[in-house]
Amino acid sequence: MDYKRINGASADNINIFFDRLDNPQIKDIPPRFWFNPDEVGVMEGIGSNSTVIGESSRSKIISKEHQDRTWATVIECISATGQCLNPLFIFAGKNAQQQWFPHEETHDYDSWHFTTSDSGWTNDEIALSWLRTIFLPETKPQDPEQWRVLVLDGHGSHRTEMFMQECFFNKVWVVYLPAHSSHVLQPLDVGVYSPLKRYLRLRLQIQCMLSCTDSPGKPELLRAYTQARKHRLTKANAQAGWKATGIFPRDRQKPLSSRFVLKGQGHRAPPTSPTSIPPSTPDFDLQLALTVISTPKSSKDLYGLQKNLSDIDPVYGQPTARLLFRKFGKILDETLAELAHTKYKAEILQTVLDKTKSQKRRRVLPDPNKDFVTMQAVWEERRRMGG
């Protein structure tokens, strides 16, 4: 790990940050008005960490991979209650091109926003436009006197006078994270982006197989990110990120006890001794009635359900009950595998059909009254091109 991140995530910096959060003017703001935006870089190629095994007599091993090192940036934002705002995609280039987007007209991208920059990363202008176009309208409270809180890293685009002035005029508190401490104190980094990127790499590999190519492009990246966002940018993961950082619920001991924080600094709360509670006779009928049972999606879910039920009532742990759950699980897995295979074949046929269509290059210009490109503008441009 870079030395700046090790030094930045110190106990002293964490205590200073939580002292800012304990400001009486922002401490009592409800969690639904606390937000954390952040940028994440996504690569069009299939890149992943791996271990290469080679001969002991050789000092270097070359791993042959098909990768496109073209990067894009996505700005996501989550609230302390798990709300996820619409994303902003930033591609490298002068103008958005219609061939960058999937051919199918689905509603998955209706509320997404797209733009370009020379480097593919955010800048001062894009950050300010994101604040005005996405954050402020989507988080506007019903009470005009209600303040909101933005927990931000110290990127230069977040510290411009225009950005801070826009926040102040719209009753938005800005709380900056200590430098190089986002891996400990930023909810998106702690709870969301790691599983999101892992799932994105998996979906990109699947898109490569579906597209019969070893070099995915922007349409494959958007399809893969749609699935990754749907399965990993969830309310539970967002809330877990806020909890792990100790911001909500408020617990500064959470980040102070992280393995990435320099030890020997700050103050820890003394351990409390657990109070002994006398055992009582369990009420199996009451516990069974209070058990939340969700629809199982695989044999693993059925096994977990059977285990939970057996903890409540021993009858579910008997051999006959276990055998019944195993047979149900086997039928469920076979049915799911058959459905997945059918869906896989349908996606391959659709992808092959899309690739037979001729590709035309055409730039997509945003509405003069809007800052970003939307999928509606892409589809309208394609209709003007004749489909």
N, C-alpha and C positions, 0 to 999 in steps of 0.2 A: 504494500500500500504506500501511496505517495506520502512523504513526510509531512506535507502540509495538511493532509487529512488527519494524520495522527495527532499533530499538534493542535489542529483546530477543534477536534472533539475532546477537549479537556474538561475536567469537572468545573473549573472556574468559568469557562465560557458557557457551559450548560446552566450553571447557577445564574449567571447574568441574564441569559435568555429567559429563564423562568421568572426572574424578577420583573422583566418587562411584561410578561404575560399576566403577572399579578397586579398590574396597574389597575387601580379601582375603576377607571373609566372604561376598561375593556374586559375586565375579569368577569363581569356579570352579563355580558352579551351571550345570548343563547347559542348552543352548539350549531344550530342550523344556519347561523350567519357567519360561521368560521369557514374559511376556504383556503386551500393550498393548491396553487397552480405550479406547474413545472414542465420543462421541455425534456423530451426523450428522443434520442437519435435512433432511427431504424434504418437498417441496411437492406438494399434490394437483394443482395446476394444471400447465400446460405452460409453464415459464419457461426461457429460455435467453438467453445473451449473443448479441447480434446487431449488425450494422452497418446503419444506416438511410441510404439514399441519397435525397436530396431536392434541391429547387431551391436554387441558390446564393444567390438573393435572399432566402431565408427563413432566419431564425435558429433556428427550432425546427420539428421534425417530430414529429407525433403518430403513434405506431405502434398500430394497432388490434389488440388481442389478446384472446382468451378465456382468462382465467386465474382460478383459485381460489387465493387467498392463504392457504388453510388449511394449517398446517404440522403435521408430526408429527416425532417424534424416534426414532431407532433407535440402540441401543447395541450395538456390535459389539466383538469381542475376538479377537485373533489371537496365536499364539505365534511364537517365532523360528524354529520348524521348519515353519510354514505351517498349523498347526491352526487351525480357525475354530470358535469356540463358537457356541451357538445365540443368535439375536438376541432383543432385547427391544424391542417397539414401544410407544411412548408417544403416545397420542392426547390431544387437548384435550377435556375434558369431565369430568363427574362419575362416570359409569359407562360401561363398554363396552356398545355396542348391537349386537344380532345382525345388523341390516341393514348394518353396516359391513363385513361379511366376505363373501367370494365364496360363491355358492350351491353350487358343486360341492364335493363331499366328496373332496378329494384328500389325499394324504399329505405334500404339500409343507410344510404348516404344523404337522405333528404335534408337533414339538419346539420350536416357537416360543412365545414368551410375550408377553402383551399386558397393558397397564395404561393408566390415564388420570391426567392431572393437569390442574389448572385452566388452565395455560398451554400444555400440550403439550410442555413441556421437563422434564428430569429435576430432581429435588430431593433433599434429604438422605435422606428416607425411601426413595425409589425406588432410590437408589444403594446404600444398605445392603441392601435386599431383593435387588437384583441380585447383590451380593457373596455373600449367603447362599444364594440359590436357584439361581443359574446358575454363577457362577465357581467357588466352592469345591467343589461336588459334581462338576462336569465336569472339573476339573483335579486332583482328589485323587490324589496319588501313592501307589504301593503301599507305599513305605517311609514310615512315619509320621514319621520324623526328617528327611525331605527338605524343604528350604525351596523356596519359589517366589518369583518376583519380578514385581511389577506396576510397569510404567513408565507413569506417569499425568501428565496435565496438572494444573495447580493449581486446577481448579474447586472451588468451595466445598463441594460435596457429597462431594468426595474427601478433604477435610481436616478432617472432623468427628472428634471424639474417639471416637465409636462406630465409625466406619469404620476408623480406624487401630487401635483396640483389637481389633476383629474380625480384622484382618489379622495382628496380632501373636500372638493366641492360636492362630491356625491356621498359624503359621510362614510368613507371606507378607511378604517385604521390599517396602516401598513406596519407589520412587524417583521423585521429582517432577521434571518437566521445568522448565527455567527459564521464567519468565513470558514469554508472547508469542513462543515459539520453536517451537510445534508444527509450523509449516510447514517446518521444517528438521530437527527431531529426533523427530517422532512418526511411527512406521512407517505407521500407518493413513492419516495425512494425506499422506505422501510417496508411497506406493506403491499405495494401494487406492481411496481415496474419490474421487479425480478421475476415473478411468475408470469407477467405479461410477455416479457421478452422470450422466456423459455417456450411458452405456448406459440408465440409468433414464429420462432424458428421451426417448430414442428409443422405448423400450418404451411409455411413456405415450402418445406420439403414435399408436402402433399400436393401443393399447387404446381410444383415442378413436375411431379408425376402426372397430374391431370393435364398439364399443358404440353406434355411430351418434350420438355426442354430441361436443360441443366442450368439455365441462367434466367431466373425470374426477372420480370420487369415491374413497372409501376402498377399495371392492372393486377398482377398476382400479389404484389405487396398490399394493395388495398383490400383485396379479398381476404388475404390471410389476416390482416390487422382487424378486419371486421369480426372474424371469428375469435381472435385472441381477445379483443375488447369485450365481446359478448360473454366470454367464459371466465375472464380473469379480472376485468375492471368491474368488479361486483361491489355491492353494498357491503358485504361481509369483509372483503379485502380492504376496502377503503376505511371502514371503521377499525379494522385491525391495525392499519398503519397509524391512525391517530392514537390508538391505545398504546402501541409499542413505543411511540415517541414520548408518551406521558403527558401529552397536551390535553387530550380528552379520553377518559377521565383524567383530571389533573394529578400527576404523580411524577415528580422530578426524579424519584429513585429509579424509574424505568430506564431512562437514558444513562443515568450515572452507573447503573449496574451492567451496561452493555460491555461486551468484550472488546469493542473498538475504542473505549474511553480510557485515557491514561489514569491509572490508579494512584492512590496516595494523595488525592486532592479532594476538596469538597467535604461535605458532611453527609453521613449516612444516618438514617433513623435507626435507633436501637431495635433489635429484634424483640418482638413480643411473644410471650409464651402462650401457646394455645390453651384455652380453657377446656377442661374435661366435661363432657356431656354424658350423662348416664344413658346406656343403651335402652331402647324401648322396643316393644314387640311391633314388627312391621305390619301395616295394614295393606295386604296384597291387592285387594279390590280397589282401594283408593289410589294406590300407586299406579295400577294398570289404567284406571280411568283418567289419571292426570298425564299419562305418557303421550307425547306428541308423535304420531305415526305418519310419516310422509310416504308417498308412493315410491317403492323401490325401483331403481333403474338398472340394476345388475345383481348378480349373485352376491357380490360383496355387500351391497346394501341389505340384501335378505339375511346374510350371515350376521351383520351388525344388529339388525332388528331382532333376530332370534336370540342373540347374546343379551341384548338389553331386556327382552322379555323374560329370559331365564333368570336374570338377576332379580326380577320382580316376583316371578312365580316359578318355582322349581319344575313345574310340569313341562315347561317349554324346553327344559334341558334334558329331557328323557330321550333315549335313542330313537323312538318312533317319531317324535317331533323334529329331531335333527335331520333324520332321513327325509321327512316330508319337505323341509326347507331346502335341502340339497337338490331334490328332484325339481322343485319349483325354480330354483336358481339355474339349473342346467337348461330347462326349457326357455327361460328368459334370456340367457346368454345366446342360445342358438338362434332365437328369433331376432335378437338385436344384431347378431353377426350377419344374418341373411339380409336384414334391412340395410345395414351399412354397405354390404357388397352391392346391392341393387342401386343405392344412391351413388356409390363410387363409379359404377358403370355409366350411369346417367350423366354424371359430371364430365366424364371423359368424352362421351359422345357430344355433349354440348360444347366442350372446349375445342374439339376437333372441328366442329361446325363453325365456331367463331373464327378459327384461324384460317379457314378457307375464304373468308371475306377479305377484300382488299382494304389495306390500311392507307388512309389519307392523313397527311399532316395538316393541322389547322389550329391556330391559336384560339384560345377562349379568353375574351376580355370580360372583366367584371362589369356589372351594372354601374353606370356613372355615379349612382347614389349609394353604392355599397363599396366596402373596402376589399371584400374577398369574393372568390369565385365559388358558386354553388353547383351542385349536380344538375339543377334545372337549367342553368346557363349552358352546361356541356351538352345536354340533350337537345336544347334549342339550336345550338350550333350544328349539331349532327343532322338535324332535320333540314336546316338550310342547305347543308351539303348534299341532301338527297338520301338521307338514311345512314 
